[in-house]
Protein backbone atom coordinates (compact mmCIF):
# COMPACT_ATOMS: atom_id res chain seq x y z
CA UNK A 1 0.00 0.00 0.00
CA UNK A 2 2.81 2.40 0.89
CA UNK A 3 4.49 1.88 -2.48
CA UNK A 4 1.24 2.56 -4.31
CA UNK A 5 0.79 5.81 -2.38
CA UNK A 6 4.36 6.87 -3.14
CA UNK A 7 4.01 5.96 -6.81
CA UNK A 8 0.74 7.86 -7.11
CA UNK A 9 2.31 10.85 -5.41
CA UNK A 10 5.28 10.84 -7.75
CA UNK A 11 3.04 10.52 -10.79
CA UNK A 12 0.77 13.31 -9.59
CA UNK A 13 3.64 15.75 -9.19
CA UNK A 14 5.36 14.97 -12.46
CA UNK A 15 7.14 18.07 -13.60
CA UNK A 16 8.20 19.02 -10.07
CA UNK A 17 11.84 18.93 -9.15
CA UNK A 18 13.66 16.21 -7.29
CA UNK A 19 13.47 18.23 -4.09
CA UNK A 20 9.67 18.34 -4.18
CA UNK A 21 9.48 14.61 -4.82
CA UNK A 22 11.91 13.91 -1.96
CA UNK A 23 10.02 16.20 0.41
CA UNK A 24 6.72 14.52 -0.42
CA UNK A 25 8.16 11.04 0.16
CA UNK A 26 9.61 12.18 3.48
CA UNK A 27 6.22 13.58 4.47
CA UNK A 28 4.64 10.21 3.73
CA UNK A 29 7.39 8.50 5.73
CA UNK A 30 6.76 10.78 8.73
CA UNK A 31 3.06 9.98 8.48
CA UNK A 32 3.90 6.27 8.60
CA UNK A 33 6.08 6.83 11.69
CA UNK A 34 2.96 7.78 13.62
CA UNK A 35 1.69 4.23 13.17
CA UNK A 36 4.71 2.70 14.92
CA UNK A 37 5.09 1.90 18.60
CA UNK A 38 6.59 4.75 20.64
CA UNK A 39 9.81 2.73 21.02
CA UNK A 40 10.40 2.98 17.24
CA UNK A 41 8.87 6.39 16.61
CA UNK A 42 11.93 8.58 17.38
CA UNK A 43 14.27 6.56 15.19
CA UNK A 44 11.75 6.55 12.37
CA UNK A 45 11.25 10.31 12.60
CA UNK A 46 15.00 10.90 12.57
CA UNK A 47 15.32 8.92 9.32
CA UNK A 48 12.30 10.68 7.82
CA UNK A 49 13.55 14.16 8.74
CA UNK A 50 16.79 14.21 6.76
CA UNK A 51 16.85 17.32 4.60
CA UNK A 52 17.11 17.10 0.83
CA UNK A 53 20.52 18.78 0.98
CA UNK A 54 21.83 16.13 3.41
CA UNK A 55 20.35 13.38 1.25
CA UNK A 56 21.86 14.80 -1.94
CA UNK A 57 25.29 15.19 -0.32
CA UNK A 58 25.26 11.56 0.85
CA UNK A 59 24.03 10.40 -2.54
CA UNK A 60 26.84 12.21 -4.33
CA UNK A 61 29.43 10.79 -1.93
CA UNK A 62 28.13 7.28 -2.56
CA UNK A 63 28.23 7.79 -6.33
CA UNK A 64 31.89 8.79 -6.12
CA UNK A 65 32.86 5.56 -4.36
CHARMM-style PDB file with segment names, atoms N, HN, CA, C and O in Angstrom:
ATOM      1  N   UNK     1       0.823  -1.200   0.000  1.00  0.00      PROA
ATOM      2  CA  UNK     1       0.000   0.000   0.000  1.00  0.00      PROA
ATOM      3  C   UNK     1       0.858   1.250   0.000  1.00  0.00      PROA
ATOM      4  O   UNK     1       0.566   2.210  -0.713  1.00  0.00      PROA
ATOM      5  N   UNK     2       1.929   1.239   0.809  1.00  0.00      PROA
ATOM      6  HN  UNK     2       2.166   0.459   1.388  1.00  0.00      PROA
ATOM      7  CA  UNK     2       2.807   2.401   0.890  1.00  0.00      PROA
ATOM      8  C   UNK     2       3.426   2.709  -0.473  1.00  0.00      PROA
ATOM      9  O   UNK     2       3.504   3.869  -0.877  1.00  0.00      PROA
ATOM     10  N   UNK     3       3.864   1.668  -1.174  1.00  0.00      PROA
ATOM     11  HN  UNK     3       3.800   0.726  -0.845  1.00  0.00      PROA
ATOM     12  CA  UNK     3       4.491   1.878  -2.478  1.00  0.00      PROA
ATOM     13  C   UNK     3       3.502   2.457  -3.478  1.00  0.00      PROA
ATOM     14  O   UNK     3       3.871   3.288  -4.308  1.00  0.00      PROA
ATOM     15  N   UNK     4       2.259   2.029  -3.405  1.00  0.00      PROA
ATOM     16  HN  UNK     4       1.959   1.355  -2.731  1.00  0.00      PROA
ATOM     17  CA  UNK     4       1.240   2.561  -4.308  1.00  0.00      PROA
ATOM     18  C   UNK     4       1.030   4.045  -4.030  1.00  0.00      PROA
ATOM     19  O   UNK     4       0.924   4.847  -4.958  1.00  0.00      PROA
ATOM     20  N   UNK     5       0.970   4.407  -2.748  1.00  0.00      PROA
ATOM     21  HN  UNK     5       1.056   3.756  -1.994  1.00  0.00      PROA
ATOM     22  CA  UNK     5       0.793   5.807  -2.378  1.00  0.00      PROA
ATOM     23  C   UNK     5       1.967   6.645  -2.867  1.00  0.00      PROA
ATOM     24  O   UNK     5       1.776   7.737  -3.402  1.00  0.00      PROA
ATOM     25  N   UNK     6       3.163   6.140  -2.684  1.00  0.00      PROA
ATOM     26  HN  UNK     6       3.318   5.253  -2.249  1.00  0.00      PROA
ATOM     27  CA  UNK     6       4.355   6.866  -3.140  1.00  0.00      PROA
ATOM     28  C   UNK     6       4.347   6.998  -4.647  1.00  0.00      PROA
ATOM     29  O   UNK     6       4.611   8.080  -5.173  1.00  0.00      PROA
ATOM     30  N   UNK     7       4.050   5.923  -5.352  1.00  0.00      PROA
ATOM     31  HN  UNK     7       3.836   5.044  -4.925  1.00  0.00      PROA
ATOM     32  CA  UNK     7       4.007   5.964  -6.809  1.00  0.00      PROA
ATOM     33  C   UNK     7       2.959   6.955  -7.311  1.00  0.00      PROA
ATOM     34  O   UNK     7       3.221   7.728  -8.232  1.00  0.00      PROA
ATOM     35  N   UNK     8       1.787   6.928  -6.710  1.00  0.00      PROA
ATOM     36  HN  UNK     8       1.574   6.299  -5.962  1.00  0.00      PROA
ATOM     37  CA  UNK     8       0.739   7.865  -7.113  1.00  0.00      PROA
ATOM     38  C   UNK     8       1.163   9.303  -6.841  1.00  0.00      PROA
ATOM     39  O   UNK     8       0.877  10.201  -7.633  1.00  0.00      PROA
ATOM     40  N   UNK     9       1.836   9.514  -5.736  1.00  0.00      PROA
ATOM     41  HN  UNK     9       2.068   8.784  -5.093  1.00  0.00      PROA
ATOM     42  CA  UNK     9       2.311  10.852  -5.405  1.00  0.00      PROA
ATOM     43  C   UNK     9       3.317  11.334  -6.433  1.00  0.00      PROA
ATOM     44  O   UNK     9       3.246  12.469  -6.906  1.00  0.00      PROA
ATOM     45  N   UNK    10       4.251  10.466  -6.774  1.00  0.00      PROA
ATOM     46  HN  UNK    10       4.309   9.545  -6.390  1.00  0.00      PROA
ATOM     47  CA  UNK    10       5.279  10.835  -7.754  1.00  0.00      PROA
ATOM     48  C   UNK    10       4.647  11.134  -9.104  1.00  0.00      PROA
ATOM     49  O   UNK    10       5.005  12.111  -9.763  1.00  0.00      PROA
ATOM     50  N   UNK    11       3.716  10.299  -9.509  1.00  0.00      PROA
ATOM     51  HN  UNK    11       3.425   9.506  -8.974  1.00  0.00      PROA
ATOM     52  CA  UNK    11       3.045  10.517 -10.794  1.00  0.00      PROA
ATOM     53  C   UNK    11       2.256  11.819 -10.779  1.00  0.00      PROA
ATOM     54  O   UNK    11       2.234  12.547 -11.771  1.00  0.00      PROA
ATOM     55  N   UNK    12       1.607  12.114  -9.650  1.00  0.00      PROA
ATOM     56  HN  UNK    12       1.625  11.522  -8.844  1.00  0.00      PROA
ATOM     57  CA  UNK    12       0.769  13.308  -9.593  1.00  0.00      PROA
ATOM     58  C   UNK    12       1.570  14.600  -9.592  1.00  0.00      PROA
ATOM     59  O   UNK    12       1.043  15.660  -9.932  1.00  0.00      PROA
ATOM     60  N   UNK    13       2.832  14.518  -9.214  1.00  0.00      PROA
ATOM     61  HN  UNK    13       3.260  13.657  -8.939  1.00  0.00      PROA
ATOM     62  CA  UNK    13       3.641  15.746  -9.190  1.00  0.00      PROA
ATOM     63  C   UNK    13       4.704  15.735 -10.280  1.00  0.00      PROA
ATOM     64  O   UNK    13       5.740  16.390 -10.157  1.00  0.00      PROA
ATOM     65  N   UNK    14       4.443  14.994 -11.339  1.00  0.00      PROA
ATOM     66  HN  UNK    14       3.602  14.463 -11.439  1.00  0.00      PROA
ATOM     67  CA  UNK    14       5.362  14.973 -12.462  1.00  0.00      PROA
ATOM     68  C   UNK    14       5.580  16.406 -12.937  1.00  0.00      PROA
ATOM     69  O   UNK    14       4.639  17.192 -13.043  1.00  0.00      PROA
ATOM     70  N   UNK    15       6.797  16.717 -13.210  1.00  0.00      PROA
ATOM     71  HN  UNK    15       7.562  16.078 -13.124  1.00  0.00      PROA
ATOM     72  CA  UNK    15       7.136  18.073 -13.601  1.00  0.00      PROA
ATOM     73  C   UNK    15       7.737  18.848 -12.447  1.00  0.00      PROA
ATOM     74  O   UNK    15       8.358  19.888 -12.670  1.00  0.00      PROA
ATOM     75  N   UNK    16       7.572  18.375 -11.218  1.00  0.00      PROA
ATOM     76  HN  UNK    16       7.067  17.531 -11.037  1.00  0.00      PROA
ATOM     77  CA  UNK    16       8.198  19.015 -10.070  1.00  0.00      PROA
ATOM     78  C   UNK    16       9.639  18.530  -9.978  1.00  0.00      PROA
ATOM     79  O   UNK    16       9.998  17.492 -10.534  1.00  0.00      PROA
ATOM     80  N   UNK    17      10.438  19.284  -9.282  1.00  0.00      PROA
ATOM     81  HN  UNK    17      10.147  20.128  -8.831  1.00  0.00      PROA
ATOM     82  CA  UNK    17      11.836  18.926  -9.145  1.00  0.00      PROA
ATOM     83  C   UNK    17      12.054  17.783  -8.183  1.00  0.00      PROA
ATOM     84  O   UNK    17      11.145  17.356  -7.471  1.00  0.00      PROA
ATOM     85  N   UNK    18      13.287  17.299  -8.179  1.00  0.00      PROA
ATOM     86  HN  UNK    18      14.025  17.647  -8.757  1.00  0.00      PROA
ATOM     87  CA  UNK    18      13.660  16.206  -7.291  1.00  0.00      PROA
ATOM     88  C   UNK    18      13.426  16.559  -5.834  1.00  0.00      PROA
ATOM     89  O   UNK    18      13.035  15.703  -5.040  1.00  0.00      PROA
ATOM     90  N   UNK    19      13.659  17.803  -5.482  1.00  0.00      PROA
ATOM     91  HN  UNK    19      13.976  18.498  -6.127  1.00  0.00      PROA
ATOM     92  CA  UNK    19      13.471  18.230  -4.092  1.00  0.00      PROA
ATOM     93  C   UNK    19      12.016  18.066  -3.660  1.00  0.00      PROA
ATOM     94  O   UNK    19      11.742  17.590  -2.558  1.00  0.00      PROA
ATOM     95  N   UNK    20      11.096  18.454  -4.516  1.00  0.00      PROA
ATOM     96  HN  UNK    20      11.318  18.841  -5.411  1.00  0.00      PROA
ATOM     97  CA  UNK    20       9.673  18.339  -4.182  1.00  0.00      PROA
ATOM     98  C   UNK    20       9.266  16.879  -4.038  1.00  0.00      PROA
ATOM     99  O   UNK    20       8.491  16.530  -3.148  1.00  0.00      PROA
ATOM    100  N   UNK    21       9.783  16.040  -4.905  1.00  0.00      PROA
ATOM    101  HN  UNK    21      10.413  16.325  -5.628  1.00  0.00      PROA
ATOM    102  CA  UNK    21       9.483  14.614  -4.817  1.00  0.00      PROA
ATOM    103  C   UNK    21      10.037  14.053  -3.516  1.00  0.00      PROA
ATOM    104  O   UNK    21       9.341  13.331  -2.803  1.00  0.00      PROA
ATOM    105  N   UNK    22      11.289  14.383  -3.203  1.00  0.00      PROA
ATOM    106  HN  UNK    22      11.855  14.970  -3.783  1.00  0.00      PROA
ATOM    107  CA  UNK    22      11.912  13.911  -1.963  1.00  0.00      PROA
ATOM    108  C   UNK    22      11.123  14.388  -0.748  1.00  0.00      PROA
ATOM    109  O   UNK    22      10.845  13.604   0.160  1.00  0.00      PROA
ATOM    110  N   UNK    23      10.764  15.659  -0.729  1.00  0.00      PROA
ATOM    111  HN  UNK    23      10.990  16.295  -1.467  1.00  0.00      PROA
ATOM    112  CA  UNK    23      10.017  16.205   0.406  1.00  0.00      PROA
ATOM    113  C   UNK    23       8.676  15.504   0.591  1.00  0.00      PROA
ATOM    114  O   UNK    23       8.253  15.250   1.719  1.00  0.00      PROA
ATOM    115  N   UNK    24       8.020  15.196  -0.502  1.00  0.00      PROA
ATOM    116  HN  UNK    24       8.363  15.402  -1.418  1.00  0.00      PROA
ATOM    117  CA  UNK    24       6.724  14.524  -0.422  1.00  0.00      PROA
ATOM    118  C   UNK    24       6.882  13.095   0.105  1.00  0.00      PROA
ATOM    119  O   UNK    24       6.071  12.641   0.912  1.00  0.00      PROA
ATOM    120  N   UNK    25       7.904  12.396  -0.341  1.00  0.00      PROA
ATOM    121  HN  UNK    25       8.562  12.765  -0.997  1.00  0.00      PROA
ATOM    122  CA  UNK    25       8.161  11.045   0.157  1.00  0.00      PROA
ATOM    123  C   UNK    25       8.477  11.089   1.641  1.00  0.00      PROA
ATOM    124  O   UNK    25       7.997  10.249   2.403  1.00  0.00      PROA
ATOM    125  N   UNK    26       9.284  12.065   2.061  1.00  0.00      PROA
ATOM    126  HN  UNK    26       9.673  12.747   1.442  1.00  0.00      PROA
ATOM    127  CA  UNK    26       9.614  12.184   3.480  1.00  0.00      PROA
ATOM    128  C   UNK    26       8.361  12.491   4.312  1.00  0.00      PROA
ATOM    129  O   UNK    26       8.215  11.987   5.426  1.00  0.00      PROA
ATOM    130  N   UNK    27       7.476  13.303   3.780  1.00  0.00      PROA
ATOM    131  HN  UNK    27       7.594  13.713   2.875  1.00  0.00      PROA
ATOM    132  CA  UNK    27       6.216  13.585   4.467  1.00  0.00      PROA
ATOM    133  C   UNK    27       5.413  12.298   4.664  1.00  0.00      PROA
ATOM    134  O   UNK    27       4.874  12.051   5.743  1.00  0.00      PROA
ATOM    135  N   UNK    28       5.340  11.494   3.623  1.00  0.00      PROA
ATOM    136  HN  UNK    28       5.777  11.695   2.746  1.00  0.00      PROA
ATOM    137  CA  UNK    28       4.643  10.210   3.734  1.00  0.00      PROA
ATOM    138  C   UNK    28       5.332   9.305   4.754  1.00  0.00      PROA
ATOM    139  O   UNK    28       4.665   8.606   5.517  1.00  0.00      PROA
ATOM    140  N   UNK    29       6.652   9.315   4.767  1.00  0.00      PROA
ATOM    141  HN  UNK    29       7.194   9.882   4.147  1.00  0.00      PROA
ATOM    142  CA  UNK    29       7.394   8.501   5.735  1.00  0.00      PROA
ATOM    143  C   UNK    29       7.107   8.952   7.165  1.00  0.00      PROA
ATOM    144  O   UNK    29       6.921   8.120   8.053  1.00  0.00      PROA
ATOM    145  N   UNK    30       7.071  10.269   7.391  1.00  0.00      PROA
ATOM    146  HN  UNK    30       7.223  10.944   6.669  1.00  0.00      PROA
ATOM    147  CA  UNK    30       6.764  10.775   8.731  1.00  0.00      PROA
ATOM    148  C   UNK    30       5.346  10.385   9.145  1.00  0.00      PROA
ATOM    149  O   UNK    30       5.098  10.073  10.310  1.00  0.00      PROA
ATOM    150  N   UNK    31       4.432  10.404   8.202  1.00  0.00      PROA
ATOM    151  HN  UNK    31       4.634  10.658   7.256  1.00  0.00      PROA
ATOM    152  CA  UNK    31       3.063   9.979   8.484  1.00  0.00      PROA
ATOM    153  C   UNK    31       3.045   8.512   8.917  1.00  0.00      PROA
ATOM    154  O   UNK    31       2.323   8.145   9.843  1.00  0.00      PROA
ATOM    155  N   UNK    32       3.832   7.685   8.253  1.00  0.00      PROA
ATOM    156  HN  UNK    32       4.419   7.983   7.500  1.00  0.00      PROA
ATOM    157  CA  UNK    32       3.902   6.268   8.600  1.00  0.00      PROA
ATOM    158  C   UNK    32       4.543   6.056   9.970  1.00  0.00      PROA
ATOM    159  O   UNK    32       4.217   5.087  10.656  1.00  0.00      PROA
ATOM    160  N   UNK    33       5.446   6.942  10.376  1.00  0.00      PROA
ATOM    161  HN  UNK    33       5.710   7.729   9.818  1.00  0.00      PROA
ATOM    162  CA  UNK    33       6.081   6.825  11.693  1.00  0.00      PROA
ATOM    163  C   UNK    33       5.044   6.880  12.815  1.00  0.00      PROA
ATOM    164  O   UNK    33       5.209   6.247  13.858  1.00  0.00      PROA
ATOM    165  N   UNK    34       3.991   7.633  12.591  1.00  0.00      PROA
ATOM    166  HN  UNK    34       3.857   8.147  11.744  1.00  0.00      PROA
ATOM    167  CA  UNK    34       2.958   7.781  13.617  1.00  0.00      PROA
ATOM    168  C   UNK    34       2.243   6.466  13.903  1.00  0.00      PROA
ATOM    169  O   UNK    34       1.597   6.322  14.941  1.00  0.00      PROA
ATOM    170  N   UNK    35       2.355   5.524  13.001  1.00  0.00      PROA
ATOM    171  HN  UNK    35       2.880   5.642  12.158  1.00  0.00      PROA
ATOM    172  CA  UNK    35       1.693   4.232  13.169  1.00  0.00      PROA
ATOM    173  C   UNK    35       2.548   3.247  13.965  1.00  0.00      PROA
ATOM    174  O   UNK    35       2.074   2.174  14.341  1.00  0.00      PROA
ATOM    175  N   UNK    36       3.795   3.605  14.220  1.00  0.00      PROA
ATOM    176  HN  UNK    36       4.180   4.477  13.915  1.00  0.00      PROA
ATOM    177  CA  UNK    36       4.712   2.704  14.917  1.00  0.00      PROA
ATOM    178  C   UNK    36       4.590   2.832  16.425  1.00  0.00      PROA
ATOM    179  O   UNK    36       4.100   3.840  16.934  1.00  0.00      PROA
ATOM    180  N   UNK    37       5.039   1.801  17.138  1.00  0.00      PROA
ATOM    181  HN  UNK    37       5.437   0.982  16.724  1.00  0.00      PROA
ATOM    182  CA  UNK    37       5.088   1.904  18.604  1.00  0.00      PROA
ATOM    183  C   UNK    37       6.037   3.029  19.015  1.00  0.00      PROA
ATOM    184  O   UNK    37       6.972   3.354  18.283  1.00  0.00      PROA
ATOM    185  N   UNK    38       5.799   3.616  20.170  1.00  0.00      PROA
ATOM    186  HN  UNK    38       5.039   3.353  20.764  1.00  0.00      PROA
ATOM    187  CA  UNK    38       6.592   4.746  20.640  1.00  0.00      PROA
ATOM    188  C   UNK    38       8.077   4.414  20.696  1.00  0.00      PROA
ATOM    189  O   UNK    38       8.917   5.297  20.521  1.00  0.00      PROA
ATOM    190  N   UNK    39       8.409   3.142  20.939  1.00  0.00      PROA
ATOM    191  HN  UNK    39       7.727   2.424  21.081  1.00  0.00      PROA
ATOM    192  CA  UNK    39       9.812   2.734  21.021  1.00  0.00      PROA
ATOM    193  C   UNK    39      10.531   2.861  19.681  1.00  0.00      PROA
ATOM    194  O   UNK    39      11.759   2.952  19.657  1.00  0.00      PROA
ATOM    195  N   UNK    40       9.810   2.870  18.579  1.00  0.00      PROA
ATOM    196  HN  UNK    40       8.813   2.795  18.599  1.00  0.00      PROA
ATOM    197  CA  UNK    40      10.405   2.978  17.242  1.00  0.00      PROA
ATOM    198  C   UNK    40      10.164   4.348  16.606  1.00  0.00      PROA
ATOM    199  O   UNK    40      10.769   4.681  15.587  1.00  0.00      PROA
ATOM    200  N   UNK    41       9.293   5.124  17.204  1.00  0.00      PROA
ATOM    201  HN  UNK    41       8.802   4.854  18.032  1.00  0.00      PROA
ATOM    202  CA  UNK    41       8.874   6.394  16.615  1.00  0.00      PROA
ATOM    203  C   UNK    41      10.033   7.376  16.427  1.00  0.00      PROA
ATOM    204  O   UNK    41      10.192   7.937  15.343  1.00  0.00      PROA
ATOM    205  N   UNK    42      10.848   7.590  17.472  1.00  0.00      PROA
ATOM    206  HN  UNK    42      10.719   7.133  18.353  1.00  0.00      PROA
ATOM    207  CA  UNK    42      11.926   8.583  17.384  1.00  0.00      PROA
ATOM    208  C   UNK    42      12.935   8.240  16.293  1.00  0.00      PROA
ATOM    209  O   UNK    42      13.359   9.115  15.538  1.00  0.00      PROA
ATOM    210  N   UNK    43      13.317   6.978  16.213  1.00  0.00      PROA
ATOM    211  HN  UNK    43      12.973   6.267  16.827  1.00  0.00      PROA
ATOM    212  CA  UNK    43      14.271   6.559  15.192  1.00  0.00      PROA
ATOM    213  C   UNK    43      13.683   6.744  13.789  1.00  0.00      PROA
ATOM    214  O   UNK    43      14.364   7.195  12.868  1.00  0.00      PROA
ATOM    215  N   UNK    44      12.429   6.392  13.652  1.00  0.00      PROA
ATOM    216  HN  UNK    44      11.876   6.025  14.400  1.00  0.00      PROA
ATOM    217  CA  UNK    44      11.748   6.548  12.370  1.00  0.00      PROA
ATOM    218  C   UNK    44      11.688   8.020  11.962  1.00  0.00      PROA
ATOM    219  O   UNK    44      11.960   8.361  10.811  1.00  0.00      PROA
ATOM    220  N   UNK    45      11.332   8.885  12.903  1.00  0.00      PROA
ATOM    221  HN  UNK    45      11.111   8.608  13.838  1.00  0.00      PROA
ATOM    222  CA  UNK    45      11.247  10.314  12.602  1.00  0.00      PROA
ATOM    223  C   UNK    45      12.611  10.900  12.252  1.00  0.00      PROA
ATOM    224  O   UNK    45      12.706  11.788  11.405  1.00  0.00      PROA
ATOM    225  N   UNK    46      13.652  10.415  12.889  1.00  0.00      PROA
ATOM    226  HN  UNK    46      13.575   9.693  13.578  1.00  0.00      PROA
ATOM    227  CA  UNK    46      14.999  10.896  12.570  1.00  0.00      PROA
ATOM    228  C   UNK    46      15.358  10.556  11.121  1.00  0.00      PROA
ATOM    229  O   UNK    46      15.897  11.391  10.394  1.00  0.00      PROA
ATOM    230  N   UNK    47      15.054   9.324  10.713  1.00  0.00      PROA
ATOM    231  HN  UNK    47      14.617   8.646  11.303  1.00  0.00      PROA
ATOM    232  CA  UNK    47      15.320   8.917   9.324  1.00  0.00      PROA
ATOM    233  C   UNK    47      14.474   9.722   8.347  1.00  0.00      PROA
ATOM    234  O   UNK    47      14.941  10.076   7.265  1.00  0.00      PROA
ATOM    235  N   UNK    48      13.242  10.011   8.722  1.00  0.00      PROA
ATOM    236  HN  UNK    48      12.862   9.723   9.601  1.00  0.00      PROA
ATOM    237  CA  UNK    48      12.304  10.682   7.820  1.00  0.00      PROA
ATOM    238  C   UNK    48      12.452  12.202   7.841  1.00  0.00      PROA
ATOM    239  O   UNK    48      11.725  12.906   7.140  1.00  0.00      PROA
ATOM    240  N   UNK    49      13.384  12.708   8.637  1.00  0.00      PROA
ATOM    241  HN  UNK    49      13.975  12.136   9.206  1.00  0.00      PROA
ATOM    242  CA  UNK    49      13.547  14.159   8.738  1.00  0.00      PROA
ATOM    243  C   UNK    49      14.843  14.666   8.108  1.00  0.00      PROA
ATOM    244  O   UNK    49      15.188  15.839   8.249  1.00  0.00      PROA
ATOM    245  N   UNK    50      15.550  13.791   7.421  1.00  0.00      PROA
ATOM    246  HN  UNK    50      15.270  12.838   7.306  1.00  0.00      PROA
ATOM    247  CA  UNK    50      16.788  14.210   6.757  1.00  0.00      PROA
ATOM    248  C   UNK    50      16.447  15.196   5.638  1.00  0.00      PROA
ATOM    249  O   UNK    50      15.568  14.935   4.816  1.00  0.00      PROA
ATOM    250  N   UNK    51      17.133  16.305   5.616  1.00  0.00      PROA
ATOM    251  HN  UNK    51      17.847  16.517   6.284  1.00  0.00      PROA
ATOM    252  CA  UNK    51      16.850  17.318   4.601  1.00  0.00      PROA
ATOM    253  C   UNK    51      17.297  16.833   3.219  1.00  0.00      PROA
ATOM    254  O   UNK    51      18.122  15.928   3.093  1.00  0.00      PROA
ATOM    255  N   UNK    52      16.735  17.451   2.205  1.00  0.00      PROA
ATOM    256  HN  UNK    52      16.065  18.186   2.306  1.00  0.00      PROA
ATOM    257  CA  UNK    52      17.113  17.101   0.833  1.00  0.00      PROA
ATOM    258  C   UNK    52      18.592  17.358   0.613  1.00  0.00      PROA
ATOM    259  O   UNK    52      19.266  16.569  -0.049  1.00  0.00      PROA
ATOM    260  N   UNK    53      19.108  18.457   1.163  1.00  0.00      PROA
ATOM    261  HN  UNK    53      18.560  19.098   1.701  1.00  0.00      PROA
ATOM    262  CA  UNK    53      20.522  18.778   0.978  1.00  0.00      PROA
ATOM    263  C   UNK    53      21.421  17.707   1.595  1.00  0.00      PROA
ATOM    264  O   UNK    53      22.430  17.330   0.999  1.00  0.00      PROA
ATOM    265  N   UNK    54      21.064  17.216   2.779  1.00  0.00      PROA
ATOM    266  HN  UNK    54      20.244  17.522   3.263  1.00  0.00      PROA
ATOM    267  CA  UNK    54      21.827  16.128   3.408  1.00  0.00      PROA
ATOM    268  C   UNK    54      21.748  14.859   2.552  1.00  0.00      PROA
ATOM    269  O   UNK    54      22.752  14.187   2.317  1.00  0.00      PROA
ATOM    270  N   UNK    55      20.545  14.552   2.100  1.00  0.00      PROA
ATOM    271  HN  UNK    55      19.729  15.097   2.292  1.00  0.00      PROA
ATOM    272  CA  UNK    55      20.347  13.381   1.252  1.00  0.00      PROA
ATOM    273  C   UNK    55      21.191  13.484  -0.019  1.00  0.00      PROA
ATOM    274  O   UNK    55      21.878  12.533  -0.391  1.00  0.00      PROA
ATOM    275  N   UNK    56      21.138  14.621  -0.671  1.00  0.00      PROA
ATOM    276  HN  UNK    56      20.580  15.394  -0.369  1.00  0.00      PROA
ATOM    277  CA  UNK    56      21.863  14.802  -1.937  1.00  0.00      PROA
ATOM    278  C   UNK    56      23.372  14.706  -1.720  1.00  0.00      PROA
ATOM    279  O   UNK    56      24.079  14.123  -2.542  1.00  0.00      PROA
ATOM    280  N   UNK    57      23.865  15.268  -0.631  1.00  0.00      PROA
ATOM    281  HN  UNK    57      23.291  15.741   0.037  1.00  0.00      PROA
ATOM    282  CA  UNK    57      25.295  15.192  -0.319  1.00  0.00      PROA
ATOM    283  C   UNK    57      25.724  13.732  -0.128  1.00  0.00      PROA
ATOM    284  O   UNK    57      26.741  13.303  -0.674  1.00  0.00      PROA
ATOM    285  N   UNK    58      24.946  12.980   0.646  1.00  0.00      PROA
ATOM    286  HN  UNK    58      24.120  13.329   1.089  1.00  0.00      PROA
ATOM    287  CA  UNK    58      25.264  11.563   0.854  1.00  0.00      PROA
ATOM    288  C   UNK    58      25.171  10.777  -0.443  1.00  0.00      PROA
ATOM    289  O   UNK    58      25.984   9.888  -0.693  1.00  0.00      PROA
ATOM    290  N   UNK    59      24.191  11.097  -1.261  1.00  0.00      PROA
ATOM    291  HN  UNK    59      23.530  11.819  -1.058  1.00  0.00      PROA
ATOM    292  CA  UNK    59      24.030  10.404  -2.540  1.00  0.00      PROA
ATOM    293  C   UNK    59      25.234  10.644  -3.437  1.00  0.00      PROA
ATOM    294  O   UNK    59      25.751   9.715  -4.058  1.00  0.00      PROA
ATOM    295  N   UNK    60      25.676  11.891  -3.503  1.00  0.00      PROA
ATOM    296  HN  UNK    60      25.256  12.646  -2.999  1.00  0.00      PROA
ATOM    297  CA  UNK    60      26.843  12.213  -4.330  1.00  0.00      PROA
ATOM    298  C   UNK    60      28.099  11.517  -3.817  1.00  0.00      PROA
ATOM    299  O   UNK    60      28.899  11.021  -4.609  1.00  0.00      PROA
ATOM    300  N   UNK    61      28.277  11.478  -2.497  1.00  0.00      PROA
ATOM    301  HN  UNK    61      27.627  11.881  -1.853  1.00  0.00      PROA
ATOM    302  CA  UNK    61      29.427  10.789  -1.927  1.00  0.00      PROA
ATOM    303  C   UNK    61      29.408   9.312  -2.272  1.00  0.00      PROA
ATOM    304  O   UNK    61      30.451   8.731  -2.572  1.00  0.00      PROA
ATOM    305  N   UNK    62      28.244   8.703  -2.232  1.00  0.00      PROA
ATOM    306  HN  UNK    62      27.396   9.174  -1.988  1.00  0.00      PROA
ATOM    307  CA  UNK    62      28.133   7.277  -2.564  1.00  0.00      PROA
ATOM    308  C   UNK    62      28.375   7.007  -4.055  1.00  0.00      PROA
ATOM    309  O   UNK    62      28.905   5.959  -4.423  1.00  0.00      PROA
ATOM    310  N   UNK    63      27.989   7.945  -4.894  1.00  0.00      PROA
ATOM    311  HN  UNK    63      27.558   8.796  -4.595  1.00  0.00      PROA
ATOM    312  CA  UNK    63      28.227   7.789  -6.326  1.00  0.00      PROA
ATOM    313  C   UNK    63      29.716   7.864  -6.656  1.00  0.00      PROA
ATOM    314  O   UNK    63      30.173   7.240  -7.614  1.00  0.00      PROA
ATOM    315  N   UNK    64      30.472   8.623  -5.867  1.00  0.00      PROA
ATOM    316  HN  UNK    64      30.101   9.129  -5.089  1.00  0.00      PROA
ATOM    317  CA  UNK    64      31.895   8.790  -6.116  1.00  0.00      PROA
ATOM    318  C   UNK    64      32.707   7.585  -5.676  1.00  0.00      PROA
ATOM    319  O   UNK    64      33.859   7.435  -6.082  1.00  0.00      PROA
ATOM    320  N   UNK    65      32.130   6.733  -4.859  1.00  0.00      PROA
ATOM    321  HN  UNK    65      31.194   6.855  -4.529  1.00  0.00      PROA
ATOM    322  CA  UNK    65      32.859   5.558  -4.360  1.00  0.00      PROA
ATOM    323  C   UNK    65      33.014   4.493  -5.405  1.00  0.00      PROA
ATOM    324  OT1 UNK    65      33.604   3.446  -5.138  1.00  0.00      PROA
TER     325      UNK     65
END
